[in-house]
């Protein structure tokens, strides 16, 4: 009986070893799903980010890591249906708008930060840009811990532009605020 109890206890500890994160979907974060990242997946992200040799290198790796994590989340939740922009997934269950993306990506970045995997950046609240005071777009945001006076200090990590599982766009906040970013069929957001 003691062996069975010990095995059950060890099994429950092993099951808790990864980490869960809530992902938003169906526009405006009206739906959420808990997804679980295994130790193996988290270790893969950790090794990727530990390879960062500079702030620029870390930003590139953050984009990849966010893509991986959203892809793994898509294997467990409806966000697999998400396509870049707002109209390519045309009402599909699991579609994500910029609010869903910025909220979920911020949560993923906070997981990375909490685990000590970000050495050159810290996570900020999502950024907002407006166009003609009508259209709004949100993105996750990070800040360089140390930067030269003539370099950008804040960056967006925007996973909204591409289909689920693809690398997030990481670009200077000022460029993003000016409307820059990859072309998407719908720039109406």
C-alpha positions in Angstrom: 0.0 0.0 0.0 2.9 2.4 0.8 4.4 1.7 -2.6 1.1 2.6 -4.3 0.8 5.8 -2.3 4.4 6.8 -3.1 3.8 6.1 -6.8 0.6 8.2 -6.8 2.4 11.0 -5.0 5.4 10.9 -7.4 3.0 10.8 -10.4 1.2 13.9 -9.2 4.5 15.7 -8.6 5.6 14.8 -12.1 2.3 16.0 -13.5 2.7 19.4 -11.9 6.3 19.9 -13.1 5.4 21.9 -16.2 3.4 25.1 -16.2 -0.1 26.2 -17.3 -0.9 29.5 -19.0 -4.3 30.9 -19.9 -4.7 31.8 -23.6 -7.3 34.2 -24.9 -9.3 33.7 -28.1 -12.6 34.6 -30.0 -11.8 38.3 -29.9 -11.5 40.6 -26.9 -10.4 37.7 -24.7 -14.1 36.6 -24.4 -12.9 32.9 -24.3 -9.9 31.5 -22.5 -8.3 28.0 -22.3 -5.7 26.7 -19.9 -2.8 25.2 -21.8 0.0 23.1 -20.2 3.6 23.4 -21.2 5.6 20.3 -20.3 9.0 20.3 -18.7 10.4 19.2 -22.1 8.8 22.1 -23.9 9.9 24.6 -21.2 13.4 23.2 -21.3 13.5 23.7 -25.0 12.4 27.4 -24.6 14.9 27.9 -21.8 17.8 26.5 -23.9 16.8 28.7 -26.8 16.8 31.8 -24.8 19.9 30.9 -22.8 21.7 31.0 -26.2 21.1 34.8 -26.4 24.5 36.7 -26.7 23.1 40.2 -26.9 19.8 42.1 -26.6 19.2 42.0 -30.3 19.9 38.2 -30.3 17.5 37.8 -27.4 14.7 39.7 -29.2 15.1 37.4 -32.2 14.9 34.4 -30.0 11.9 35.7 -28.1 10.0 35.9 -31.4 10.8 32.3 -32.1 9.9 31.2 -28.5 6.5 32.9 -28.6 5.8 31.2 -31.9 6.7 27.8 -30.5 4.6 28.4 -27.4 1.5 29.6 -29.3 1.9 26.5 -31.6 2.0 24.2 -28.6 -1.0 26.0 -27.2 -2.8 25.4 -30.5 -2.3 21.7 -30.1 -4.4 21.9 -26.9 -6.9 24.7 -27.6 -9.0 26.2 -30.4 -6.3 28.8 -31.2 -4.9 26.4 -33.8 -7.6 28.0 -36.1 -6.0 31.5 -35.7 -4.7 33.1 -38.9 -2.7 36.3 -39.3 -4.7 39.5 -39.1 -8.4 39.5 -38.3 -10.2 38.3 -41.4 -8.2 35.3 -42.7 -9.8 33.1 -40.0 -13.3 34.6 -40.8 -15.2 33.8 -37.7 -13.5 30.5 -36.8 -13.8 29.3 -33.3 -10.3 30.0 -31.8 -9.6 33.1 -33.9 -7.5 35.8 -32.1 -7.6 39.5 -32.4 -4.9 41.9 -31.2 -6.3 41.9 -27.7 -6.1 38.1 -27.5 -2.6 38.1 -28.9 -1.3 40.9 -26.7 -2.8 39.4 -23.6 -1.6 35.9 -24.3 1.9 36.9 -25.5 2.3 39.1 -22.4 1.5 36.1 -20.3 4.0 34.0 -22.1 6.7 36.7 -21.8 5.9 36.9 -18.0 6.5 33.2 -17.7 9.9 33.6 -19.4 10.7 36.5 -17.2 9.6 34.8 -14.0 11.8 31.8 -14.8 14.8 34.0 -15.3 15.1 33.3 -19.1 15.2 37.0 -20.2 18.6 38.4 -19.4 18.5 41.6 -21.6 14.8 42.6 -21.3 11.9 43.1 -18.9 8.2 42.7 -19.7 5.9 45.7 -19.8 2.2 46.1 -20.1 0.8 45.8 -23.7 1.2 48.8 -25.9 -1.6 50.5 -27.9 -1.5 52.3 -31.2 -4.3 54.2 -32.7 -4.9 55.3 -36.3 -7.1 58.3 -36.9 -8.6 57.7 -33.4 -10.8 55.0 -34.8 -8.7 51.9 -35.1 -6.7 50.5 -32.2 -4.1 47.8 -32.2 -2.5 46.2 -29.1 0.8 44.4 -28.8 2.9 42.8 -26.0 5.9 45.0 -25.1 9.4 44.5 -23.7 12.1 46.9 -22.7 15.9 46.7 -23.0 17.5 46.6 -19.6 20.6 48.5 -20.9 20.8 50.4 -24.1 23.0 53.0 -25.8 21.4 56.5 -25.9 20.8 56.4 -29.7 19.1 53.0 -29.7 15.4 52.0 -29.2 14.7 51.0 -25.6 11.2 49.6 -26.0 10.0 46.9 -28.4 6.8 45.2 -29.3 6.4 41.5 -29.6 3.4 41.1 -31.9 2.1 37.7 -32.7 -1.0 39.0 -34.4 0.5 39.4 -37.9 1.0 35.7 -38.7 -0.8 32.3 -38.4 -0.7 30.3 -35.2 2.7 28.9 -34.4 4.8 31.3 -36.5 7.4 33.5 -35.0 6.2 36.8 -33.5 7.3 40.1 -35.0 9.7 42.0 -32.7 10.3 45.6 -33.7 11.0 49.0 -32.1 7.9 50.4 -30.4 8.3 53.8 -32.2 8.2 52.1 -35.6 5.2 50.0 -34.6 3.4 53.1 -33.3 4.1 54.7 -36.7 2.1 51.9 -38.3 5.0 49.7 -39.5 4.8 45.9 -39.5 4.3 43.1 -42.0 1.6 43.4 -44.5 -1.7 41.7 -43.6 -4.8 41.5 -45.7 -6.7 43.6 -43.2 -5.1 46.6 -41.7 -8.5 47.7 -40.3 -7.7 46.7 -36.7 
